[in-house]
């Protein structure tokens, strides 16, 4: 099941148009996520992952007028898995929010927490189960995994920050 919305189609265009967007602050709420190495067990099920999920995060310095945050998960070491290859999800912001706590999204499933919607499923291999988020799955080849955090107002990106999740 492939889901594409106006946001996923216009993401690159909006980023080009919003070159003056400022950065937000993003921190992982779990100390095991240090941005250097993917925590043990948080790799995909193909490589012995144990309930792998995105890290829970706190996003602050969200610009005024932002309606949602979009999280674009990437393996920057694998060209096919860049630009949301590991999935894209959206978190609806309460009106006027300048910070938000983002819950974990479990891997290999279409079920997402309340308040989160799948924007685009991850790029799966033939015969592989799909879902909203694919955990790091390079088999320990030292690939770099990132998440682009984007603040959206309608079809405009107001701010974007790229955070290194770590290497696996």
Secondary structure, DSSP 8 states (H G I E B T S, - for coil): -----HHHHHHHHHHHHTTT-B--EEEESSTT--SSB--TT-B-GGGT-SS-B---EEEE---TT--EEEEEEEETTSGGG-SSTT-EEEEE--TT-SEEEE---BSS-S---TTEEEEE-----TT----S---B-SSSS--EEEEEEEEEETTEEEEEEEEEEEE-
